[in-house]
Amino acid sequence: TLAIYSQTGRYSDWDQGKVDEHIDYLVAADITIALRFVDDEPKNPLALMSLAQAYSAGGKYGDAVQTLDKLLALVGEDAEVLGAKANALYYRDGRQITAETQAVIVQALAIMPFEAQTRMLQATDAYLHGRYLEAIDHWQALLSQPSVEINREAILNAIGKAQSKLNESGY
């Protein structure tokens, strides 16, 4: 299976993602299921996080932000929830780190300096805007933390790609 995926998959296109305005029926079903879960248990943090993730998967980033705000009101400041919110804000705002997004990033990293979603967001934004050394620094910071659950192979691939871009530009 891995051999087939490595030949036919889109593993190398991680930085070419595009927003799909049409929600797949399976994603729509996930949103519906998550909404029902929240309706049944409105104070359940897992239900709210599931709904926020379903909204994000469906490209409904504004709804994801609202749901994450409800979750933060329920659980208080939480680095992982703030990281998810920073990501939702970033995509809601057309892949831009706005002042609002930056404030959430700072808040998340103040609680947990190596929060994976937040660092990955910073690295991805830096890479997409041609700040390859900054992207590499964020990825290497994540790799330096053995307790952080990340796809190390994908990050090493991304670092290699960023290093190639640096070499092409003469750095």
MARTI-48666 format. One record per residue: residue number from 1; residue in three letters; x, y, z of N, C-alpha, C, O, CB in turn. Coordinates in steps of 0.02 Angstrom, whole numbers. Glycine has a CB too. Layout:
N
[rec NUM, Ala, [X, Y, Z], [X, Y, Z], [X, Y, Z], [X, Y, Z], [X, Y, Z]];
...
***
This chain:
171
[rec 1, Thr, [41, -60, 0], [0, 0, 0], [43, 63, 0], [30, 110, -37], [-47, 0, 60]];
[rec 2, Leu, [95, 63, 42], [139, 121, 45], [174, 134, -21], [182, 191, -42], [190, 113, 100]];
[rec 3, Ala, [195, 81, -54], [229, 89, -118], [183, 119, -170], [203, 163, -209], [256, 22, -143]];
[rec 4, Ile, [121, 96, -172], [72, 122, -219], [58, 196, -204], [57, 237, -250], [6, 81, -217]];
[rec 5, Tyr, [48, 212, -140], [34, 281, -121], [93, 327, -138], [83, 383, -163], [17, 286, -46]];
[rec 6, Ser, [153, 303, -126], [211, 346, -139], [218, 361, -214], [246, 412, -232], [275, 313, -114]];
[rec 7, Gln, [192, 317, -256], [195, 328, -328], [135, 367, -354], [141, 406, -401], [200, 263, -364]];
[rec 8, Thr, [76, 357, -324], [16, 388, -351], [-12, 443, -306], [-53, 483, -329], [-37, 336, -361]];
[rec 9, Gly, [9, 446, -243], [-18, 495, -196], [5, 566, -211], [45, 577, -257], [1, 477, -126]];
[rec 10, Arg, [-20, 612, -173], [-4, 683, -181], [39, 708, -123], [36, 766, -105], [-68, 724, -187]];
[rec 11, Tyr, [79, 663, -95], [120, 677, -36], [164, 739, -46], [173, 779, 0], [162, 617, -18]];
[rec 12, Ser, [192, 746, -105], [238, 802, -117], [202, 868, -130], [235, 920, -135], [282, 786, -176]];
[rec 13, Asp, [136, 868, -134], [98, 929, -148], [68, 960, -86], [18, 997, -90], [43, 914, -198]];
[rec 14, Trp, [97, 946, -27], [68, 971, 35], [60, 1046, 36], [16, 1072, 70], [110, 949, 93]];
[rec 15, Asp, [102, 1082, 0], [101, 1156, 1], [58, 1186, -54], [59, 1246, -64], [172, 1183, -4]];
[rec 16, Gln, [21, 1144, -90], [-19, 1168, -146], [-93, 1165, -132], [-134, 1169, -178], [-3, 1128, -207]];
[rec 17, Gly, [-113, 1159, -69], [-183, 1152, -51], [-225, 1211, -74], [-202, 1268, -73], [-190, 1143, 23]];
[rec 18, Lys, [-286, 1197, -93], [-332, 1248, -116], [-398, 1239, -79], [-418, 1183, -63], [-343, 1244, -193]];
[rec 19, Val, [-432, 1294, -65], [-497, 1291, -31], [-549, 1266, -81], [-555, 1292, -136], [-517, 1360, -2]];
[rec 20, Asp, [-586, 1215, -60], [-640, 1187, -101], [-705, 1216, -75], [-724, 1203, -18], [-640, 1109, -100]];
[rec 21, Glu, [-739, 1253, -116], [-802, 1286, -95], [-859, 1236, -89], [-910, 1252, -59], [-820, 1341, -143]];
[rec 22, His, [-852, 1178, -117], [-906, 1128, -116], [-889, 1075, -63], [-836, 1043, -66], [-915, 1095, -186]];
[rec 23, Ile, [-934, 1067, -15], [-921, 1020, 39], [-942, 951, 16], [-999, 941, -6], [-959, 1041, 103]];
[rec 24, Asp, [-898, 904, 23], [-911, 834, 7], [-967, 809, 52], [-973, 829, 110], [-847, 792, 17]];
[rec 25, Tyr, [-1009, 766, 26], [-1065, 741, 65], [-1043, 705, 128], [-1079, 706, 178], [-1107, 695, 23]];
[rec 26, Leu, [-985, 673, 128], [-961, 640, 188], [-941, 691, 241], [-953, 680, 301], [-901, 594, 172]];
[rec 27, Val, [-911, 746, 220], [-893, 799, 267], [-956, 832, 294], [-961, 846, 354], [-847, 852, 233]];
[rec 28, Ala, [-1004, 843, 250], [-1069, 870, 272], [-1101, 824, 324], [-1130, 848, 372], [-1116, 881, 212]];
[rec 29, Ala, [-1096, 760, 313], [-1123, 712, 361], [-1086, 716, 427], [-1117, 712, 480], [-1120, 639, 333]];
[rec 30, Asp, [-1020, 724, 424], [-981, 731, 486], [-1002, 794, 525], [-1007, 793, 586], [-906, 734, 470]];
[rec 31, Ile, [-1015, 848, 488], [-1037, 910, 520], [-1105, 898, 554], [-1116, 920, 610], [-1042, 968, 469]];
[rec 32, Thr, [-1150, 864, 519], [-1216, 850, 546], [-1211, 807, 609], [-1245, 821, 659], [-1261, 815, 494]];
[rec 33, Ile, [-1170, 756, 607], [-1161, 713, 665], [-1133, 752, 723], [-1155, 745, 780], [-1115, 653, 648]];
[rec 34, Ala, [-1082, 794, 709], [-1051, 834, 762], [-1100, 885, 791], [-1100, 897, 851], [-989, 870, 735]];
[rec 35, Leu, [-1142, 914, 748], [-1193, 961, 772], [-1242, 927, 819], [-1261, 955, 870], [-1231, 992, 713]];
[rec 36, Arg, [-1261, 866, 801], [-1307, 828, 845], [-1274, 813, 912], [-1306, 816, 965], [-1328, 762, 810]];
[rec 37, Phe, [-1210, 796, 909], [-1172, 781, 970], [-1171, 843, 1015], [-1182, 838, 1076], [-1100, 759, 953]];
[rec 38, Val, [-1159, 902, 986], [-1159, 964, 1024], [-1229, 981, 1050], [-1237, 1004, 1106], [-1132, 1022, 981]];
[rec 39, Asp, [-1280, 969, 1009], [-1349, 981, 1032], [-1366, 937, 1092], [-1399, 959, 1139], [-1399, 966, 974]];
[rec 40, Asp, [-1342, 875, 1091], [-1355, 828, 1146], [-1314, 846, 1209], [-1338, 838, 1265], [-1340, 757, 1125]];
[rec 41, Glu, [-1253, 869, 1198], [-1207, 884, 1253], [-1170, 949, 1240], [-1111, 949, 1224], [-1156, 826, 1262]];
[rec 42, Pro, [-1204, 1006, 1248], [-1175, 1071, 1231], [-1115, 1091, 1274], [-1077, 1135, 1254], [-1227, 1123, 1237]];
[rec 43, Lys, [-1105, 1059, 1331], [-1048, 1076, 1375], [-993, 1024, 1370], [-947, 1023, 1412], [-1073, 1082, 1447]];
[rec 44, Asn, [-996, 981, 1321], [-946, 928, 1312], [-889, 955, 1269], [-899, 968, 1209], [-978, 864, 1281]];
[rec 45, Pro, [-829, 962, 1297], [-772, 988, 1258], [-756, 945, 1197], [-738, 972, 1144], [-711, 992, 1302]];
[rec 46, Leu, [-762, 880, 1203], [-748, 836, 1146], [-798, 848, 1089], [-779, 847, 1031], [-752, 763, 1168]];
[rec 47, Ala, [-861, 859, 1107], [-912, 873, 1056], [-897, 938, 1019], [-901, 941, 958], [-982, 876, 1088]];
[rec 48, Leu, [-878, 989, 1057], [-862, 1054, 1026], [-800, 1049, 982], [-799, 1077, 927], [-852, 1108, 1079]];
[rec 49, Met, [-749, 1013, 1005], [-689, 1006, 964], [-704, 966, 901], [-678, 982, 848], [-633, 972, 1005]];
[rec 50, Ser, [-745, 914, 907], [-764, 875, 848], [-801, 918, 797], [-789, 912, 737], [-807, 815, 868]];
[rec 51, Leu, [-844, 961, 821], [-881, 1005, 776], [-834, 1055, 743], [-840, 1067, 683], [-937, 1042, 814]];
[rec 52, Ala, [-789, 1084, 781], [-741, 1132, 752], [-698, 1098, 699], [-685, 1127, 646], [-696, 1161, 807]];
[rec 53, Gln, [-676, 1037, 712], [-636, 1000, 663], [-677, 984, 601], [-651, 987, 545], [-609, 936, 694]];
[rec 54, Ala, [-740, 966, 610], [-783, 951, 553], [-794, 1014, 511], [-791, 1012, 449], [-852, 922, 576]];
[rec 55, Tyr, [-806, 1070, 544], [-813, 1133, 507], [-750, 1149, 468], [-753, 1168, 409], [-830, 1190, 556]];
[rec 56, Ser, [-692, 1142, 499], [-630, 1156, 464], [-620, 1110, 405], [-598, 1132, 351], [-570, 1149, 513]];
[rec 57, Ala, [-636, 1046, 414], [-629, 998, 359], [-674, 1017, 300], [-658, 1004, 242], [-646, 927, 382]];
[rec 58, Gly, [-730, 1049, 315], [-776, 1070, 263], [-763, 1140, 238], [-802, 1166, 197], [-846, 1066, 289]];
[rec 59, Gly, [-710, 1172, 261], [-694, 1239, 238], [-737, 1293, 270], [-737, 1350, 247], [-700, 1242, 164]];
[rec 60, Lys, [-773, 1276, 322], [-816, 1324, 357], [-777, 1353, 416], [-793, 1340, 474], [-883, 1291, 381]];
[rec 61, Tyr, [-726, 1391, 400], [-679, 1415, 450], [-710, 1465, 499], [-692, 1465, 558], [-619, 1446, 417]];
[rec 62, Gly, [-755, 1507, 476], [-789, 1554, 520], [-829, 1517, 573], [-828, 1536, 632], [-834, 1600, 480]];
[rec 63, Asp, [-864, 1465, 553], [-902, 1424, 600], [-855, 1388, 648], [-871, 1380, 707], [-946, 1373, 562]];
[rec 64, Ala, [-798, 1366, 623], [-748, 1333, 666], [-723, 1381, 719], [-716, 1362, 777], [-689, 1306, 623]];
[rec 65, Val, [-709, 1444, 700], [-686, 1494, 748], [-739, 1505, 803], [-722, 1506, 862], [-670, 1561, 713]];
[rec 66, Gln, [-802, 1513, 783], [-855, 1523, 832], [-861, 1464, 880], [-871, 1473, 940], [-922, 1533, 796]];
[rec 67, Thr, [-855, 1403, 853], [-859, 1343, 895], [-800, 1340, 942], [-808, 1321, 1001], [-863, 1280, 851]];
[rec 68, Leu, [-740, 1357, 918], [-681, 1356, 961], [-685, 1409, 1015], [-660, 1399, 1070], [-618, 1366, 919]];
[rec 69, Asp, [-716, 1466, 1000], [-726, 1517, 1051], [-772, 1491, 1106], [-760, 1504, 1165], [-757, 1581, 1020]];
[rec 70, Lys, [-824, 1453, 1088], [-868, 1422, 1138], [-829, 1372, 1181], [-838, 1369, 1241], [-928, 1387, 1104]];
[rec 71, Leu, [-785, 1334, 1148], [-744, 1285, 1184], [-696, 1320, 1231], [-688, 1298, 1288], [-705, 1241, 1134]];
[rec 72, Leu, [-665, 1375, 1209], [-620, 1412, 1253], [-657, 1442, 1313], [-630, 1444, 1368], [-584, 1468, 1214]];
[rec 73, Ala, [-718, 1464, 1302], [-758, 1491, 1356], [-773, 1436, 1408], [-780, 1450, 1467], [-824, 1522, 1330]];
[rec 74, Leu, [-779, 1375, 1384], [-794, 1318, 1427], [-733, 1293, 1465], [-737, 1280, 1525], [-824, 1262, 1386]];
[rec 75, Val, [-676, 1286, 1430], [-617, 1254, 1461], [-563, 1304, 1483], [-516, 1284, 1517], [-587, 1206, 1413]];
[rec 76, Gly, [-569, 1366, 1464], [-517, 1415, 1479], [-461, 1411, 1427], [-467, 1377, 1377], [-489, 1403, 1549]];
[rec 77, Glu, [-408, 1447, 1441], [-352, 1449, 1393], [-321, 1380, 1387], [-301, 1349, 1437], [-299, 1500, 1415]];
[rec 78, Asp, [-318, 1355, 1327], [-289, 1290, 1312], [-249, 1297, 1248], [-275, 1318, 1197], [-345, 1234, 1305]];
[rec 79, Ala, [-185, 1279, 1250], [-141, 1290, 1193], [-164, 1254, 1130], [-161, 1282, 1076], [-71, 1266, 1210]];
[rec 80, Glu, [-188, 1193, 1137], [-209, 1155, 1078], [-272, 1185, 1047], [-278, 1188, 986], [-222, 1082, 1096]];
[rec 81, Val, [-318, 1207, 1088], [-379, 1239, 1062], [-361, 1306, 1029], [-387, 1323, 976], [-431, 1250, 1119]];
[rec 82, Leu, [-316, 1343, 1061], [-293, 1406, 1031], [-256, 1393, 965], [-263, 1432, 918], [-246, 1443, 1080]];
[rec 83, Gly, [-218, 1339, 961], [-185, 1321, 898], [-235, 1305, 843], [-226, 1326, 786], [-139, 1261, 908]];
[rec 84, Ala, [-288, 1270, 861], [-340, 1255, 813], [-375, 1320, 791], [-392, 1328, 732], [-392, 1206, 842]];
[rec 85, Lys, [-386, 1365, 839], [-417, 1429, 822], [-373, 1470, 776], [-397, 1500, 728], [-433, 1468, 886]];
[rec 86, Ala, [-308, 1472, 790], [-261, 1509, 747], [-264, 1482, 675], [-264, 1521, 628], [-189, 1505, 774]];
[rec 87, Asn, [-266, 1417, 668], [-271, 1386, 602], [-336, 1405, 567], [-337, 1423, 508], [-265, 1310, 606]];
[rec 88, Ala, [-392, 1402, 603], [-456, 1419, 574], [-458, 1492, 553], [-484, 1509, 500], [-514, 1404, 624]];
[rec 89, Leu, [-431, 1536, 596], [-427, 1607, 578], [-385, 1618, 516], [-404, 1657, 471], [-398, 1648, 637]];
[rec 90, Tyr, [-329, 1584, 512], [-282, 1591, 456], [-317, 1573, 390], [-311, 1610, 341], [-220, 1546, 466]];
[rec 91, Tyr, [-352, 1518, 389], [-385, 1497, 327], [-448, 1538, 314], [-466, 1551, 256], [-403, 1422, 331]];
[rec 92, Arg, [-483, 1558, 367], [-542, 1601, 358], [-521, 1666, 325], [-558, 1693, 283], [-576, 1615, 427]];
[rec 93, Asp, [-463, 1692, 343], [-439, 1756, 318], [-395, 1750, 255], [-355, 1794, 242], [-400, 1791, 372]];
[rec 94, Gly, [-404, 1696, 218], [-369, 1688, 154], [-294, 1677, 160], [-255, 1705, 122], [-380, 1748, 113]];
[rec 95, Arg, [-275, 1635, 208], [-204, 1618, 219], [-162, 1680, 235], [-107, 1689, 208], [-176, 1583, 159]];
[rec 96, Gln, [-188, 1720, 279], [-151, 1779, 303], [-149, 1777, 379], [-198, 1761, 412], [-185, 1845, 278]];
[rec 97, Ile, [-91, 1793, 406], [-86, 1800, 479], [-103, 1872, 495], [-62, 1918, 489], [-14, 1781, 506]];
[rec 98, Thr, [-165, 1881, 515], [-190, 1948, 533], [-169, 1962, 606], [-141, 1920, 639], [-268, 1952, 525]];
[rec 99, Ala, [-184, 2022, 629], [-169, 2041, 698], [-206, 1994, 746], [-178, 1974, 798], [-189, 2114, 712]];
[rec 100, Glu, [-268, 1977, 729], [-307, 1932, 772], [-274, 1863, 775], [-269, 1833, 829], [-379, 1925, 746]];
[rec 101, Thr, [-253, 1838, 718], [-221, 1772, 716], [-155, 1774, 754], [-140, 1728, 792], [-209, 1750, 643]];
[rec 102, Gln, [-116, 1827, 744], [-52, 1833, 779], [-62, 1834, 855], [-23, 1804, 892], [-16, 1897, 757]];
[rec 103, Ala, [-114, 1868, 878], [-128, 1871, 950], [-143, 1801, 977], [-122, 1784, 1032], [-186, 1918, 964]];
[rec 104, Val, [-180, 1762, 939], [-196, 1693, 961], [-133, 1650, 960], [-124, 1609, 1005], [-251, 1662, 915]];
[rec 105, Ile, [-91, 1658, 910], [-28, 1621, 907], [15, 1637, 968], [41, 1591, 1001], [11, 1639, 841]];
[rec 106, Val, [22, 1701, 984], [62, 1721, 1042], [33, 1690, 1106], [70, 1666, 1149], [65, 1799, 1048]];
[rec 107, Gln, [-32, 1691, 1112], [-66, 1664, 1171], [-53, 1588, 1176], [-38, 1563, 1230], [-141, 1678, 1167]];
[rec 108, Ala, [-59, 1552, 1121], [-48, 1480, 1121], [24, 1463, 1140], [36, 1418, 1180], [-65, 1450, 1053]];
[rec 109, Leu, [72, 1498, 1110], [142, 1483, 1122], [165, 1505, 1191], [214, 1478, 1218], [186, 1516, 1069]];
[rec 110, Ala, [130, 1553, 1222], [146, 1572, 1290], [129, 1516, 1338], [162, 1506, 1389], [108, 1637, 1310]];
[rec 111, Ile, [77, 1478, 1322], [55, 1422, 1364], [99, 1361, 1350], [121, 1328, 1396], [-19, 1405, 1351]];
[rec 112, Met, [111, 1347, 1286], [148, 1288, 1265], [193, 1307, 1206], [169, 1310, 1149], [100, 1228, 1247]];
[rec 113, Pro, [257, 1321, 1218], [301, 1347, 1165], [308, 1301, 1103], [327, 1325, 1050], [368, 1358, 1194]];
[rec 114, Phe, [294, 1237, 1111], [301, 1193, 1054], [235, 1161, 1034], [232, 1103, 1014], [352, 1138, 1070]];
[rec 115, Glu, [180, 1199, 1041], [115, 1174, 1021], [117, 1161, 946], [131, 1206, 906], [57, 1225, 1039]];
[rec 116, Ala, [104, 1099, 926], [118, 1076, 858], [77, 1113, 804], [106, 1135, 754], [104, 1003, 853]];
[rec 117, Gln, [12, 1121, 814], [-28, 1154, 762], [-5, 1226, 750], [-1, 1249, 693], [-102, 1155, 782]];
[rec 118, Thr, [11, 1260, 804], [32, 1330, 799], [99, 1335, 764], [108, 1377, 720], [36, 1362, 869]];
[rec 119, Arg, [147, 1293, 783], [213, 1295, 751], [208, 1274, 677], [242, 1302, 635], [262, 1248, 787]];
[rec 120, Met, [165, 1225, 663], [156, 1204, 593], [125, 1261, 552], [143, 1272, 494], [112, 1141, 589]];
[rec 121, Leu, [79, 1297, 582], [49, 1354, 549], [102, 1407, 533], [105, 1433, 477], [-7, 1384, 591]];
[rec 122, Gln, [143, 1422, 582], [195, 1471, 571], [244, 1448, 517], [264, 1488, 474], [234, 1484, 636]];
[rec 123, Ala, [262, 1385, 518], [308, 1359, 468], [277, 1360, 398], [310, 1380, 350], [329, 1287, 485]];
[rec 124, Thr, [215, 1339, 393], [181, 1339, 329], [174, 1409, 300], [186, 1420, 241], [112, 1306, 335]];
[rec 125, Asp, [155, 1456, 343], [148, 1525, 320], [215, 1553, 297], [219, 1585, 245], [118, 1570, 376]];
[rec 126, Ala, [267, 1540, 335], [333, 1564, 315], [354, 1533, 249], [379, 1568, 205], [385, 1546, 370]];
[rec 127, Tyr, [343, 1469, 240], [361, 1435, 178], [322, 1465, 119], [351, 1481, 67], [348, 1360, 183]];
[rec 128, Leu, [257, 1472, 127], [215, 1496, 73], [232, 1568, 53], [219, 1589, -4], [141, 1492, 93]];
[rec 129, His, [261, 1606, 99], [279, 1675, 84], [355, 1683, 72], [381, 1738, 76], [257, 1720, 141]];
[rec 130, Gly, [389, 1627, 58], [459, 1630, 38], [508, 1642, 94], [566, 1658, 81], [467, 1682, -13]];
[rec 131, Arg, [487, 1635, 156], [532, 1644, 213], [555, 1574, 235], [535, 1547, 286], [496, 1683, 273]];
[rec 132, Tyr, [599, 1545, 193], [617, 1475, 200], [657, 1461, 264], [646, 1410, 297], [656, 1452, 140]];
[rec 133, Leu, [703, 1506, 281], [742, 1495, 343], [697, 1496, 404], [706, 1456, 450], [797, 1549, 350]];
[rec 134, Glu, [649, 1540, 405], [601, 1543, 461], [560, 1479, 464], [549, 1451, 518], [555, 1605, 454]];
[rec 135, Ala, [538, 1455, 406], [500, 1392, 404], [541, 1335, 432], [518, 1295, 473], [477, 1377, 332]];
[rec 136, Ile, [603, 1331, 409], [648, 1277, 432], [657, 1282, 508], [657, 1231, 542], [717, 1281, 397]];
[rec 137, Asp, [666, 1342, 534], [674, 1351, 607], [614, 1324, 645], [622, 1290, 696], [685, 1425, 624]];
[rec 138, His, [553, 1339, 622], [493, 1314, 656], [490, 1238, 652], [475, 1206, 702], [430, 1345, 625]];
[rec 139, Trp, [504, 1210, 595], [501, 1137, 588], [554, 1104, 631], [541, 1053, 664], [511, 1116, 515]];
[rec 140, Gln, [615, 1133, 632], [668, 1103, 674], [652, 1108, 748], [670, 1064, 787], [735, 1137, 659]];
[rec 141, Ala, [619, 1163, 767], [598, 1169, 837], [550, 1112, 856], [555, 1084, 910], [564, 1237, 849]];
[rec 142, Leu, [505, 1096, 811], [459, 1040, 824], [497, 974, 827], [483, 932, 871], [405, 1037, 770]];
[rec 143, Leu, [543, 964, 782], [581, 901, 781], [624, 893, 844], [639, 837, 864], [625, 899, 719]];
[rec 144, Ser, [643, 949, 874], [686, 946, 934], [648, 923, 996], [678, 910, 1048], [717, 1013, 947]];
[rec 145, Gln, [582, 918, 991], [541, 899, 1048], [517, 827, 1040], [471, 814, 1002], [480, 947, 1056]];
[rec 146, Pro, [548, 781, 1076], [528, 710, 1067], [457, 695, 1088], [428, 646, 1063], [575, 667, 1107]];
[rec 147, Ser, [428, 735, 1131], [360, 720, 1155], [305, 747, 1109], [247, 730, 1118], [351, 749, 1224]];
[rec 148, Val, [323, 788, 1061], [273, 817, 1016], [254, 764, 964], [297, 735, 931], [300, 881, 981]];
[rec 149, Glu, [188, 753, 957], [163, 704, 909], [155, 737, 841], [107, 775, 830], [97, 673, 932]];
[rec 150, Ile, [201, 722, 796], [201, 751, 729], [225, 697, 680], [253, 646, 700], [247, 813, 725]];
[rec 151, Asn, [212, 709, 617], [237, 665, 564], [307, 688, 547], [317, 732, 505], [190, 665, 501]];
[rec 152, Arg, [356, 658, 579], [426, 679, 572], [451, 672, 499], [489, 713, 475], [471, 638, 619]];
[rec 153, Glu, [429, 619, 466], [450, 609, 397], [425, 665, 352], [462, 690, 309], [424, 541, 371]];
[rec 154, Ala, [363, 686, 362], [335, 741, 322], [372, 806, 336], [385, 845, 290], [260, 749, 336]];
[rec 155, Ile, [389, 817, 399], [426, 879, 416], [496, 877, 386], [519, 928, 360], [430, 887, 492]];
[rec 156, Leu, [529, 821, 388], [596, 816, 357], [591, 828, 282], [635, 859, 253], [627, 747, 371]];
[rec 157, Asn, [538, 803, 250], [526, 815, 179], [516, 890, 166], [543, 917, 118], [465, 775, 155]];
[rec 158, Ala, [477, 922, 209], [464, 994, 202], [529, 1034, 211], [541, 1082, 174], [411, 1017, 252]];
[rec 159, Ile, [569, 1014, 259], [634, 1049, 269], [677, 1041, 208], [709, 1089, 186], [670, 1021, 332]];
[rec 160, Gly, [679, 981, 179], [718, 971, 118], [693, 1014, 61], [733, 1041, 23], [715, 898, 97]];
[rec 161, Lys, [628, 1020, 55], [599, 1061, 2], [616, 1135, 13], [632, 1171, -35], [522, 1051, -1]];
[rec 162, Ala, [612, 1158, 75], [629, 1227, 91], [703, 1239, 78], [722, 1292, 53], [612, 1244, 164]];
[rec 163, Gln, [744, 1191, 96], [817, 1198, 84], [831, 1202, 9], [875, 1240, -12], [855, 1139, 116]];
[rec 164, Ser, [796, 1164, -31], [804, 1168, -104], [786, 1237, -129], [820, 1265, -172], [760, 1115, -138]];
[rec 165, Lys, [731, 1265, -103], [711, 1333, -123], [764, 1383, -104], [778, 1429, -141], [643, 1352, -91]];
[rec 166, Leu, [794, 1375, -45], [848, 1419, -24], [908, 1413, -71], [937, 1463, -91], [869, 1403, 49]];
[rec 167, Asn, [925, 1352, -88], [982, 1341, -133], [969, 1372, -202], [1014, 1401, -232], [995, 1266, -141]];
[rec 168, Glu, [907, 1366, -226], [889, 1396, -291], [895, 1472, -290], [914, 1503, -339], [817, 1376, -310]];
[rec 169, Ser, [879, 1501, -231], [881, 1575, -227], [949, 1601, -208], [958, 1662, -205], [830, 1599, -177]];
[rec 170, Gly, [997, 1557, -196], [1066, 1579, -183], [1082, 1592, -111], [1134, 1622, -97], [1079, 1639, -221]];
[rec 171, Tyr, [1041, 1570, -64], [1057, 1579, 7], [1102, 1525, 32], [1120, 1526, 91], [995, 1580, 49]];
***
